[in-house]
C-alpha cells in the first residue's frame, strides 16, 4: 500500500486505480477517506502521511468512532 499511496499523491495513478487498490486490500472508503480523496482531487495537496495514517489504521483493524 505504501507505493500505491506514493503513486497517488505524486499523480502517477488516478483516483480510480487508487480506490481499486484500497478495495483489493480491504480498506474501506469511509467518510474520512472519501474526504481526503475529494480534497486531493480538488487540487488541495493531501500528503502521504495523511493518507497513510488513515490507510494503515484501517489495515491494522483500528476503528474510529
PyMOL commands that set and color helices and strands:
alter all, ss='L'
color gray80, all
select helices_A, chain A and resi 2-10+15-24+31-41+48-59
alter helices_A, ss='H'
color red, helices_A
deselect
rebuild
show_as cartoon
